[in-house]
Amino acid sequence: MLRVLLTIVLPLVLPTAIYLAWVRTTQPAGDSGPVRWRALPWIWLAGAGTVLLVLVLFVVNVHFGSPETGLYVPPRWENGHIVPGHVEPQR
């Protein structure tokens, strides 16, 4: 669940959260009214979230993990027990 939150939800919501924080901090001191939701650039925020999501998914899928070299042996039943799958090194 945490992986889904960090790799999908956070990249989609982060541009909007940053933009809303920026709008709130740049308001004049006397104007503490609510944010006008219809005035927000929803298309640009959704596009930025989508681009960030694609970038995060690309980085997670391509750059993490190490390739295993060898022969994969699937799990099997042996002598009444399940032997888990593993990678045998190449000779």
Helices and strands as residue ranges (DSSP letters): H 2-4, I 5-9, H 10-25, G 37-39, H 42-63, E 71-73, E 76-78, E 81-83, E 86-88
